[in-house]
Amino acid sequence: MDEAERLEHLKDSLDAWKVETLQPTLKRAPERKRGFQTSSDIEVKGLYTPLDLSDNDYSDRLGFPGSYPFTRGVQPTMYRGRLWTMRQYAGFGTAEDTNRRFHYLLQQGQTGLSVAFDLPTQIGYDSDDPMAAGEVGKVGVAIDSLTDMEALLRGIPLDRVSTSMTINATASILLAMYVAVAEQQGVAPDKISGTVQNDILKEYIARGTYIFPPGPSMRLITDTFAYCAAQLPRWNAISISGYHIREAGSTAVQEVAFTLADGIAYVEAAIATGLDVDRFASQLSFFFNAQNNLLEEVAKYRAARRLWATIMRERFKAGDTRSWMLRFHAQTSGVSLTAQQPENNAVRVALQALAAVLGGAQSLHTNSRDEALGLPTEEAVRLALRTQQIIAYESGVADTVDPLGGSHCLEALTDRIEREASAYLEKIDAMGGTLRAIEAGFIQREIQEAAYREQRATEERRRIVVGLNEFATADPVTIPVFAVDPRLEVEQRAKLNRVRGSRDQHRADKTLEALGRAARGKENLLPLLIEAVKAYATIGEICSVLRNIFGEHRETVTI
């Protein structure tokens, strides 16, 4: 029996099963009166068979882990060889406060650092700037100068611990500080490893912590690509982020499509500067959300890997197999957490983390149960880390590669997400590319409409959120909530004054002048930034120089 005959026989058998077995059952016990759709409005069937797969060619569609098209993972052995990096996103108050949390987490078994920066740091203001008032150290750690970065990383061996920094508009400056601290530790540039998020396009789309217009912003990014390719071979020059796109309300399909669209724009921009694609592509990484619909999330990661491999090989003609690999960090969904019955969040986080692992993440952060109420307490963050460790050491899912691979349901969902994401990419190409689509408000509107549909579904109870719109209680929230001491802002400003008073002011001024001259030309800015931060120029001073030359971005309101 050949393949066509086998499928025809299966179709006949399926039709007979529907008549003889399924229909009588449905008459006696109808299915639940609700729609069965994923967050992307993909209908979930009651049963999947090989007839639901768009292409049954195993080699082309699935292949083997560590080989094109990487559907089943980027490493041949995946977690049998090495577990994912366990990173707990941390940052609050002063650098000294966050350094203590880092050491605590490493003692508890965390295997990599992940730094959250406060809002002034993210948008290039010093802690004593009037724009920073009331925000210092609130949503992350305050970093004004190299002095703060030195304190942040004190006692952390940078040749043995990798660091992920969630920073975008000021990413190149924070990377410069990290390189300077590594030099102080005697760690060679080729020995430090980690990631700087450095994804400005998603800031224009969904998050808002931008400073400069797109052109200069893209220059800073491609300068970082070139510098990392030449000097920091173990450093990821960008983490192209779908996480915030999803948190803003996108569907899983949109998360894949818009994230890869951003990735395409960065690759195009780097090639336009003269960089060879195989020189930098292996230092691109991605950052995805982990939501509640477990099967859709697993399919999403697999579809993204396969689609990116095709884009890099076919569209950009990359020849190095490492250039085809989509390596990603995942974080469980903050927007899915509820202030009501916060203990339920621990269950949500466990399911989301499991989806990320089943989907082949290289790195993972698990949110704490109290994050809908405030910054996580040590107890809550320990439980979140233990969630990863239990999945790694007790669940068994890390013992085989792509354990759900071959499931008819999962493969059908993977195919569907890939097709629908590809359709979005074609539409964005037709508009002239990602920047044009952002300028036209297309991507923002698509996310807004998806978020509106999701909100309506929750309000109308078509989407159940346990403890919020169903199974609610009147019990008060009793878990402890962490709060940042407001006195830290005063302490941080005093520290900043001491830095300015003790540094070689002439040296600092000269480095800022040199940076300004280079910014007006085409020179790579990373070496100039490194010299400026080593002279203890502050992030606000550096950004002021660049603002005067590059200008500031003003958001286009989309309706």
C-alpha positions as CSV (number, residue, x, y, z in Angstrom):
1,M,0.0,0.0,0.0
2,D,1.6,3.3,-1.1
3,E,1.2,6.6,0.8
4,A,-1.8,7.9,-1.1
5,E,-3.6,4.6,-0.6
6,R,-2.7,4.6,3.1
7,L,-4.1,8.1,3.6
8,E,-7.3,7.2,1.6
9,H,-7.8,4.1,3.8
10,L,-7.3,6.3,6.9
11,K,-9.9,8.8,5.6
12,D,-12.4,6.0,5.1
13,S,-11.8,4.6,8.6
14,L,-12.1,8.1,10.1
15,D,-15.4,8.7,8.4
16,A,-16.7,5.3,9.6
17,W,-15.6,6.1,13.2
18,K,-17.4,9.4,13.1
19,V,-20.7,7.7,12.1
20,E,-20.4,4.5,14.2
21,T,-18.7,5.8,17.3
22,L,-18.6,9.6,17.6
23,Q,-22.1,10.5,16.6
24,P,-23.9,8.1,19.1
25,T,-21.6,9.4,21.8
26,L,-22.4,13.0,21.0
27,K,-26.1,12.3,21.1
28,R,-25.8,10.8,24.6
29,A,-23.3,13.4,25.9
30,P,-22.8,16.5,23.9
31,E,-19.5,18.4,24.1
32,R,-19.1,21.3,26.4
33,K,-21.0,24.4,25.2
34,R,-18.0,26.6,24.5
35,G,-15.7,27.3,21.7
36,F,-12.5,25.4,21.4
37,Q,-10.0,27.9,20.2
38,T,-6.4,28.8,21.0
39,S,-5.5,32.4,21.8
40,S,-4.8,32.9,18.1
41,D,-8.4,31.9,17.3
42,I,-7.2,28.6,15.8
43,E,-10.0,26.0,16.2
44,V,-8.9,23.1,18.2
45,K,-10.4,19.8,16.8
46,G,-11.5,17.0,19.0
47,L,-9.2,14.6,17.2
48,Y,-6.1,14.9,15.0
49,T,-4.8,12.3,12.5
50,P,-2.1,12.3,9.8
51,L,-4.8,13.7,7.5
52,D,-4.5,17.1,9.4
53,L,-0.8,17.5,8.5
54,S,0.0,19.8,5.7
55,D,3.0,17.8,4.6
56,N,4.0,14.3,5.7
57,D,7.6,14.6,4.6
58,Y,9.4,14.0,7.9
59,S,12.8,15.2,6.8
60,D,11.6,18.5,5.3
61,R,9.1,19.4,8.0
62,L,10.5,18.0,11.3
63,G,14.0,16.6,10.6
64,F,16.3,15.8,13.5
65,P,17.3,18.0,16.4
66,G,20.4,20.1,15.7
67,S,19.7,19.9,12.0
68,Y,17.8,22.0,9.5
69,P,14.9,23.0,9.8
70,F,15.5,22.8,13.6
71,T,11.8,22.1,14.3
72,R,12.8,19.6,17.0
73,G,15.5,21.8,18.6
74,V,18.8,23.5,18.0
75,Q,21.0,20.9,19.7
76,P,21.2,17.2,18.9
77,T,20.9,16.1,22.5
78,M,19.0,19.2,23.9
79,Y,18.6,18.8,27.7
80,R,20.2,15.4,27.8
81,G,23.5,17.2,27.3
82,R,22.9,20.4,29.2
83,L,19.8,21.9,30.9
84,W,18.5,25.3,29.9
85,T,20.0,28.3,31.7
86,M,17.8,29.1,34.7
87,R,17.6,32.9,35.0
88,Q,15.4,34.7,37.5
89,Y,14.9,38.3,36.3
90,A,16.0,40.5,39.2
91,G,16.7,44.2,39.8
92,F,15.5,46.8,42.3
93,G,16.8,49.6,44.3
94,T,20.5,50.3,44.3
95,A,23.2,48.1,42.7
96,E,24.1,46.9,46.1
97,D,20.5,45.7,46.8
98,T,20.4,43.8,43.5
99,N,23.9,42.3,44.0
100,R,22.7,40.8,47.2
101,R,19.6,39.3,45.4
102,F,22.0,37.9,42.7
103,H,24.1,36.1,45.2
104,Y,21.0,34.7,46.9
105,L,19.7,33.3,43.7
106,L,23.0,31.8,42.7
107,Q,23.2,30.1,46.1
108,Q,19.7,28.7,45.4
109,G,20.8,27.1,42.2
110,Q,20.2,29.8,39.5
111,T,22.6,29.2,36.6
112,G,22.6,32.7,34.9
113,L,21.9,36.3,35.8
114,S,19.1,38.4,34.3
115,V,19.1,42.1,35.1
116,A,16.1,44.4,35.3
117,F,16.9,48.1,35.1
118,D,14.8,51.0,36.4
119,L,12.9,53.3,34.1
120,P,15.4,56.2,34.2
121,T,18.2,53.9,33.2
122,Q,16.1,52.5,30.4
123,I,15.4,55.9,28.9
124,G,18.8,57.5,29.5
125,Y,18.3,59.8,32.6
126,D,20.5,60.0,35.6
127,S,18.9,59.4,39.0
128,D,19.1,63.1,39.9
129,D,17.4,64.3,36.7
130,P,14.0,65.8,37.3
131,M,12.6,63.3,34.8
132,A,13.7,60.4,37.2
133,A,11.9,61.7,40.3
134,G,9.9,59.0,41.9
135,E,11.1,56.2,39.6
136,V,14.6,55.5,40.8
137,G,15.0,51.8,41.6
138,K,11.3,51.1,41.3
139,V,11.0,48.6,38.4
140,G,14.6,47.6,38.3
141,V,18.1,48.6,39.5
142,A,19.4,52.1,39.1
143,I,22.6,52.3,37.1
144,D,24.0,55.8,36.6
145,S,27.7,55.1,36.1
146,L,30.4,52.4,36.0
147,T,30.5,52.7,39.8
148,D,27.0,51.2,39.9
149,M,27.9,48.4,37.4
150,E,30.9,47.6,39.5
151,A,28.7,47.2,42.6
152,L,26.1,45.3,40.7
153,L,28.6,42.6,39.6
154,R,30.8,42.5,42.7
155,G,31.7,38.9,43.5
156,I,30.2,37.6,40.3
157,P,32.9,35.7,38.1
158,L,32.1,37.0,34.7
159,D,34.0,34.3,32.9
160,R,31.8,31.7,34.6
161,V,28.3,33.3,34.9
162,S,26.4,34.5,31.8
163,T,24.3,37.7,32.1
164,S,21.2,38.7,30.3
165,M,20.4,42.5,30.4
166,T,16.9,43.6,29.6
167,I,17.8,47.0,28.2
168,N,17.1,48.5,24.8
169,A,17.6,52.2,24.0
170,T,20.7,52.4,26.2
171,A,21.8,48.8,25.5
172,S,25.1,49.8,24.0
173,I,26.0,51.9,27.0
174,L,25.2,49.1,29.5
175,L,27.2,46.6,27.4
176,A,30.1,49.1,27.5
177,M,29.9,49.1,31.3
178,Y,29.8,45.3,31.4
179,V,32.9,45.1,29.2
180,A,34.7,47.6,31.4
181,V,33.9,45.6,34.6
182,A,35.1,42.4,33.0
183,E,38.3,44.1,32.1
184,Q,38.7,45.2,35.8
185,Q,38.2,41.5,36.8
186,G,40.9,40.4,34.3
187,V,38.4,38.6,32.2
188,A,39.2,38.7,28.4
189,P,36.4,39.9,26.1
190,D,36.2,36.5,24.4
191,K,35.5,34.9,27.7
192,I,32.4,36.8,28.8
193,S,29.0,35.5,27.8
194,G,25.5,36.8,27.9
195,T,22.9,38.8,26.0
196,V,21.8,42.4,25.7
197,Q,18.2,42.8,24.6
198,N,18.9,45.8,22.3
199,D,15.6,45.4,20.5
200,I,14.3,48.9,19.7
201,L,11.7,48.0,17.1
202,K,9.5,46.3,19.7
203,E,9.8,49.4,21.8
204,Y,8.2,51.4,19.0
205,I,5.6,48.6,18.6
206,A,4.6,47.6,22.1
207,R,6.6,48.9,25.1
208,G,7.7,52.5,24.7
209,T,11.2,52.8,26.3
210,Y,12.8,54.4,23.2
211,I,14.9,57.5,23.1
212,F,16.2,58.1,19.6
213,P,14.5,58.0,16.2
214,P,14.6,54.7,14.2
215,G,17.6,55.6,12.0
216,P,20.1,56.4,14.9
217,S,18.7,53.6,17.0
218,M,19.3,51.1,14.2
219,R,22.9,52.5,13.9
220,L,23.5,51.8,17.6
221,I,22.3,48.3,17.1
222,T,24.3,47.5,14.0
223,D,27.4,49.0,15.7
224,T,26.8,46.6,18.5
225,F,26.5,43.7,16.1
226,A,29.8,44.6,14.5
227,Y,31.6,45.1,17.8
228,C,30.3,41.8,19.2
229,A,31.3,39.9,16.1
230,A,34.8,41.3,16.3
231,Q,35.4,41.4,20.1
232,L,32.8,39.4,22.0
233,P,32.3,36.0,20.3
234,R,30.3,34.5,23.1
235,W,27.9,37.5,23.5
236,N,24.5,37.7,21.9
237,A,24.3,41.1,20.3
238,I,20.5,41.3,20.5
239,S,17.6,39.4,21.9
240,I,14.8,40.0,19.5
241,S,11.8,40.1,21.7
242,G,8.3,38.8,21.2
243,Y,7.7,38.8,24.9
244,H,6.5,42.4,25.1
245,I,4.5,42.1,21.9
246,R,2.6,39.2,23.5
247,E,2.2,41.1,26.8
248,A,0.7,44.0,24.9
249,G,-2.1,41.7,23.7
250,S,-1.0,39.9,20.6
251,T,-1.9,36.4,19.7
252,A,0.7,33.6,19.5
253,V,0.7,33.9,15.7
254,Q,1.3,37.6,15.8
255,E,4.0,37.1,18.4
256,V,5.9,34.9,16.0
257,A,5.2,37.0,12.9
258,F,6.1,40.4,14.4
259,T,9.1,39.1,16.2
260,L,10.6,37.5,13.1
261,A,9.7,40.7,11.1
262,D,11.8,42.7,13.5
263,G,14.6,40.1,13.1
264,I,14.4,40.5,9.3
265,A,14.7,44.2,9.7
266,Y,17.8,43.9,11.9
267,V,19.5,41.5,9.5
268,E,18.8,43.8,6.6
269,A,20.1,46.8,8.4
270,A,23.3,44.9,9.4
271,I,23.9,43.7,5.8
272,A,23.3,47.3,4.5
273,T,26.3,48.4,6.7
274,G,28.5,45.9,4.9
275,L,28.4,43.1,7.5
276,D,28.4,39.5,6.2
277,V,25.4,37.7,7.4
278,D,27.4,34.7,8.6
279,R,29.6,37.1,10.6
280,F,26.8,38.2,13.0
281,A,23.8,35.9,12.6
282,S,24.9,33.3,15.1
283,Q,24.9,36.1,17.7
284,L,21.2,36.9,17.3
285,S,19.0,35.5,19.9
286,F,15.2,35.7,20.6
287,F,12.9,36.2,23.6
288,F,9.4,34.7,23.6
289,N,6.5,34.7,26.0
290,A,5.2,31.5,27.7
291,Q,1.4,31.6,28.0
292,N,-1.2,29.3,29.4
293,N,-2.3,27.3,26.3
294,L,0.4,24.7,26.6
295,L,0.0,23.0,23.2
296,E,-0.2,26.2,21.3
297,E,2.8,27.6,23.1
298,V,4.9,24.5,22.3
299,A,3.8,24.6,18.7
300,K,4.6,28.4,18.5
301,Y,8.3,27.8,19.5
302,R,8.7,25.0,17.0
303,A,7.0,27.0,14.2
304,A,9.3,30.0,14.9
305,R,12.4,27.9,14.7
306,R,11.4,26.3,11.4
307,L,10.3,29.6,9.9
308,W,13.5,31.5,11.0
309,A,15.7,28.7,9.6
310,T,14.0,29.0,6.2
311,I,14.3,32.8,6.2
312,M,18.0,32.8,7.0
313,R,18.8,30.0,4.5
314,E,16.6,31.0,1.6
315,R,16.0,34.8,2.0
316,F,19.4,35.8,3.3
317,K,21.5,33.0,1.8
318,A,23.3,32.4,5.0
319,G,25.7,29.5,4.6
320,D,26.7,28.7,8.2
321,T,24.2,26.3,9.8
322,R,24.6,28.3,13.1
323,S,23.1,31.3,11.2
324,W,19.9,29.3,10.7
325,M,19.4,28.5,14.4
326,L,16.7,30.4,16.4
327,R,17.9,30.2,20.0
328,F,15.6,31.7,22.5
329,H,15.0,32.7,26.1
330,A,11.4,32.4,27.4
331,Q,9.7,34.1,30.3
332,T,6.4,33.1,31.8
333,S,3.6,35.6,31.2
334,G,3.4,38.5,33.6
335,V,0.0,39.7,32.1
336,S,-1.5,36.3,32.9
337,L,-0.9,36.7,36.6
338,T,-3.8,37.9,38.8
339,A,-3.8,39.9,42.0
340,Q,-6.9,37.8,43.0
341,Q,-6.0,34.5,44.6
342,P,-2.2,35.0,43.9
343,E,-1.4,31.5,44.9
344,N,-3.0,30.3,41.6
345,N,-0.2,32.1,39.8
346,A,2.3,29.4,40.9
347,V,0.2,26.9,39.0
348,R,0.0,29.1,35.9
349,V,3.8,29.6,36.0
350,A,4.4,25.9,36.2
351,L,2.3,25.2,33.1
352,Q,3.9,28.1,31.2
353,A,7.4,27.0,32.2
354,L,6.6,23.4,31.1
355,A,5.5,24.7,27.7
356,A,8.8,26.6,27.3
357,V,10.8,23.4,28.1
358,L,8.7,21.2,25.9
359,G,9.2,23.8,23.2
360,G,13.0,23.7,23.5
361,A,14.0,27.0,25.3
362,Q,17.7,27.6,25.8
363,S,17.1,29.9,28.8
364,L,14.1,30.4,31.1
365,H,12.7,32.9,33.7
366,T,9.8,31.9,35.8
367,N,7.7,34.7,37.3
368,S,6.9,34.8,41.0
369,R,3.4,34.4,42.3
370,D,3.3,37.9,43.8
371,E,4.3,39.9,40.7
372,A,0.7,41.1,40.1
373,L,1.1,42.9,43.5
374,G,4.7,44.1,43.5
375,L,8.3,43.1,43.1
376,P,8.9,39.5,44.2
377,T,9.9,38.6,47.7
378,E,12.8,36.2,48.3
379,E,10.4,33.5,49.3
380,A,8.3,33.9,46.1
381,V,11.3,34.1,43.8
382,R,12.7,30.9,45.4
383,L,9.5,29.1,44.7
384,A,9.6,30.3,41.1
385,L,13.2,29.0,40.7
386,R,12.2,25.7,42.4
387,T,9.5,25.3,39.7
388,Q,12.2,25.2,37.0
389,Q,14.3,22.8,39.1
390,I,11.4,20.4,39.6
391,I,10.6,20.4,35.9
392,A,14.3,19.8,35.2
393,Y,15.0,17.1,37.8
394,E,11.7,15.4,38.6
395,S,9.3,15.6,35.6
396,G,11.3,13.5,33.1
397,V,10.5,15.9,30.2
398,A,14.1,16.8,29.9
399,D,15.2,13.2,29.3
400,T,14.3,13.0,25.6
401,V,14.4,15.5,22.8
402,D,11.2,17.2,21.7
403,P,9.0,14.7,23.6
404,L,5.7,15.9,22.0
405,G,7.1,15.8,18.5
406,G,5.1,13.6,16.1
407,S,1.8,14.3,17.9
408,H,-0.7,14.9,15.2
409,C,-2.3,17.7,17.2
410,L,1.0,19.4,17.9
411,E,2.3,19.1,14.3
412,A,-1.0,20.4,12.9
413,L,-0.8,23.4,15.2
414,T,2.9,24.0,14.3
415,D,2.0,23.9,10.6
416,R,-0.9,26.3,11.2
417,I,1.1,28.9,13.2
418,E,3.8,28.8,10.6
419,R,1.4,29.4,7.7
420,E,-0.4,32.2,9.4
421,A,2.8,33.9,10.6
422,S,4.2,33.6,7.0
423,A,1.1,35.3,5.7
424,Y,1.7,38.3,8.1
425,L,5.4,38.4,6.9
426,E,4.2,38.6,3.3
427,K,1.9,41.4,4.1
428,I,4.6,43.3,5.9
429,D,7.0,42.8,3.0
430,A,4.3,44.2,0.7
431,M,4.1,47.3,2.8
432,G,7.8,47.9,2.3
433,G,9.2,46.1,5.4
434,T,8.9,46.3,9.2
435,L,9.8,50.0,9.7
436,R,7.2,51.0,7.1
437,A,4.6,48.7,8.8
438,I,5.4,50.4,12.2
439,E,5.2,53.9,10.8
440,A,1.8,53.1,9.2
441,G,0.6,51.7,12.6
442,F,-0.2,48.3,11.1
443,I,1.5,46.2,13.6
444,Q,0.3,48.3,16.5
445,R,-3.3,48.1,15.3
446,E,-3.2,44.4,14.9
447,I,-2.0,44.0,18.5
448,Q,-4.6,46.4,19.8
449,E,-7.4,44.6,18.1
450,A,-6.2,41.2,19.4
451,A,-6.0,42.7,22.9
452,Y,-9.5,44.1,22.6
453,R,-10.9,40.7,21.5
454,E,-9.2,39.0,24.4
455,Q,-10.5,41.5,26.9
456,R,-14.0,41.2,25.6
457,A,-13.8,37.4,25.9
458,T,-12.7,37.7,29.5
459,E,-15.5,40.2,30.4
460,E,-18.1,38.1,28.7
461,R,-16.7,35.0,30.4
462,R,-16.0,33.2,27.1
463,R,-12.5,33.0,28.4
464,I,-12.3,31.8,32.0
465,V,-9.6,33.1,34.3
466,V,-9.8,31.1,37.5
467,G,-10.2,33.3,40.6
468,L,-11.0,36.4,38.5
469,N,-14.2,35.9,36.4
470,E,-15.0,32.4,37.7
471,F,-14.4,30.6,41.0
472,A,-13.8,34.0,42.7
473,T,-13.8,34.5,46.5
474,A,-14.0,37.4,48.8
475,D,-10.9,36.4,50.7
476,P,-8.4,39.2,51.2
477,V,-4.9,38.9,49.8
478,T,-2.7,37.9,52.7
479,I,0.7,37.2,51.1
480,P,3.6,39.5,51.9
481,V,4.3,42.2,49.3
482,F,7.8,43.6,48.7
483,A,8.3,47.4,48.6
484,V,11.3,49.4,47.6
485,D,12.4,51.8,50.4
486,P,11.9,55.4,49.1
487,R,15.0,56.5,50.8
488,L,17.1,54.7,48.2
489,E,16.5,57.5,45.7
490,V,18.2,59.9,48.1
491,E,21.1,57.4,48.6
492,Q,21.5,56.9,44.8
493,R,21.6,60.6,44.1
494,A,24.3,61.1,46.8
495,K,26.3,58.3,45.3
496,L,26.0,59.9,41.9
497,N,27.3,63.2,43.4
498,R,30.3,61.4,44.8
499,V,31.1,59.9,41.5
500,R,31.0,63.3,39.8
501,G,33.1,64.8,42.5
502,S,35.8,62.2,42.5
503,R,36.3,61.4,38.8
504,D,38.8,63.1,36.4
505,Q,36.5,65.6,35.0
506,H,38.8,66.6,32.1
507,R,39.0,63.0,31.0
508,A,35.2,62.5,31.2
509,D,34.7,65.7,29.2
510,K,37.2,64.6,26.5
511,T,35.5,61.2,26.1
512,L,32.1,62.8,25.7
513,E,33.5,65.2,23.1
514,A,35.0,62.3,21.2
515,L,31.7,60.5,21.3
516,G,29.9,63.5,19.9
517,R,32.3,63.8,17.0
518,A,32.0,60.1,16.2
519,A,28.2,60.2,16.4
520,R,28.2,62.9,13.7
521,G,30.1,60.6,11.4
522,K,30.0,56.9,10.7
523,E,32.5,55.5,13.2
524,N,31.5,52.5,15.3
525,L,30.4,54.0,18.6
526,L,31.1,51.1,20.9
527,P,34.8,51.8,21.5
528,L,33.9,55.5,22.3
529,L,31.2,54.4,24.7
530,I,33.6,52.1,26.5
531,E,36.1,54.9,26.9
532,A,33.3,57.2,28.2
533,V,32.1,54.8,30.8
534,K,35.6,54.0,31.9
535,A,36.0,57.7,32.5
536,Y,32.9,57.5,34.7
537,A,30.7,59.6,32.4
538,T,27.1,58.9,33.4
539,I,24.4,57.4,31.4
540,G,22.5,60.7,31.4
541,E,25.6,62.6,30.2
542,I,26.2,60.1,27.4
543,C,22.5,60.1,26.3
544,S,22.5,63.9,26.4
545,V,25.3,64.0,23.9
546,L,23.5,61.6,21.6
547,R,20.1,63.3,22.0
548,N,21.6,66.6,20.9
549,I,22.9,64.9,17.7
550,F,20.3,62.2,17.0
551,G,17.2,63.9,18.3
552,E,14.3,62.1,20.1
553,H,11.6,59.8,18.8
554,R,8.0,61.0,19.1
555,E,5.3,58.3,18.9
556,T,2.8,58.2,16.1
557,V,-0.7,57.6,17.7
558,T,-2.6,54.9,15.9
559,I,-6.4,54.7,16.0
